[in-house]
């Protein structure tokens, strides 16, 4: 079996398995679903907090794009991390700052 090389010429890469491809797409789909929570955070959080959450979500989206080809399992883990961040911010805002719907 011949080794394939990436376009940068930095070394051999392994071909993607079906499981890795599925992990990527499932991770992206779940990340976009969690994105709805970030988008609707304005129902609970003040505008400054929503802006910060959006920036965090966009940074994570860039991280997913960078990890897409080389680290598919990080793409799958991203929605879990994104949800944990969102939930922690919402709970902390409610508990410490009195955010309510």
Secondary structure, DSSP 8 states (H G I E B T S, - for coil): ---EE-TT-SSEE----HHHHHHHHHHHHHHHHHHHHHHGGGGTS-HHHHHHHHHHHHHHHHHHHHHTTT-HHHHHHHHHHHHHHHHHHHHHHHHHH----
